[in-house]
Amino acid sequence: MSEVKGHRKIQSFVKRSGRLSKAQFLGLNNLWSDFGVEINDKELINFDRIFVKQNDITLEVGFGNGDSLLEMAIKQPFQNFIGIEVYEAGVGRIINEASKQNVSNLKIIKDDAVEVIANNIPDESISHFQLFFPDPWHKKKHHKRRIVQTSFLDLLSRKLKTNGTVHIATDWENYAEHIMETLEAHPHFKNIAGGHIYSERPKNRPLTKFENRGHKLGHGVWDLLFKNTKGG
Ligand SMILES: C[S@@+](CC[C@H](N)C(=O)[O-])C[C@H]1O[C@@H](n2cnc3c(N)ncnc32)[C@H](O)[C@@H]1O
C-alpha cells in the first residue's frame, strides 16, 4: 500500500467511525510502527530502544486531537515526547500528521494513562509531565473520577526525576482549586510560582483544542507548574 493511500485510509476510518482497533492500525501501513508503542502487561518501556536520540522525556496524558503535542515536539527537537491517549480518533490523527513531518522525537501509546504510568513507565525516567485540560467532571458526585488525586501524584512523583516538573492547565476554576490544593498538600511537590500562586502560561504551551473551546465559552485558564522535590 502506498503511503498516500495509507494516509487517506486512516483519515477515512477516523472520519467514518472515530474508532480504530489495534489491528486496523497495524494493518494499515507503517505509521503505527513508526510512532506507536505497544504495551506488554507489566513490562517496562525501554526508552533507549524506542527513541533515536537519548534526550530528556516529556510525558503528556490526554493529548486529545494531538495538534498541540505535535507542535511542541516539532519546536523542541532536543526533547523526547510521549503522549498517552485513549481517544482513538485523536491517536489516528496525531500519527497521521506526525508522519507528514520529520519527527523522530514523538511516540504514542493508545491505552489508559494511569495503568501505563503505573505498570510500564520506569521510575525516575520522566523530566516533565504535562496534562492540559483534563476532563473536569463537573458534578460533585463525579469528582472522584478526576485524574488529579493524591494517589496519582504519588505515582507521578515516583516516575519523575528529582526536580522534574509538572505542568497542568485547566479552564475549570473549581478543578484548578482542587489541583492546587492536592499538589500543595503533597510532600514531594513545590509550587514554582510560590505558595498558592498560579503560573503565567509558558510561551511554549500551544493553544489546545479544548482551551480554544473554553475561550469561546468565556472560560478563564489556570496554569499550575510544580517541581518534584521528592521531599528533599
Ligand atoms: C477534555 S480532553 C482535553 C484534550 C486536550 N488536552 C486538549 O486540551 O484539547 C481530555 C482528554 O483526556 C483523555 N483521557 C481521559 N482520561 C484518560 C486516561 N485515563 N488515559 C488516557 N487519556 C485519557 C480523553 O480521551 C480526552 O481526549
The ligand as an ORCA input file, in Angstrom:
! r2SCAN-3c Opt
* xyz 0 1
  C     -11.009     17.388     27.823
  S      -9.973     16.457     26.757
  C      -8.568     17.530     26.521
  C      -7.792     17.167     25.302
  C      -6.567     18.052     25.001
  N      -5.579     18.007     26.055
  C      -6.983     19.474     24.730
  O      -6.714     20.341     25.588
  O      -7.566     19.718     23.669
  C      -9.348     15.221     27.848
  C      -8.660     14.077     27.105
  O      -8.102     13.175     28.054
  C      -8.262     11.851     27.582
  N      -8.211     10.962     28.736
  C      -9.027     10.999     29.818
  N      -8.687     10.036     30.701
  C      -7.632      9.380     30.143
  C      -6.841      8.271     30.570
  N      -7.075      7.648     31.741
  N      -5.853      7.840     29.760
  C      -5.604      8.462     28.583
  N      -6.320      9.514     28.125
  C      -7.324      9.957     28.898
  C      -9.614     11.880     26.881
  O      -9.725     10.824     25.933
  C      -9.598     13.254     26.230
  O      -9.077     13.213     24.914
*
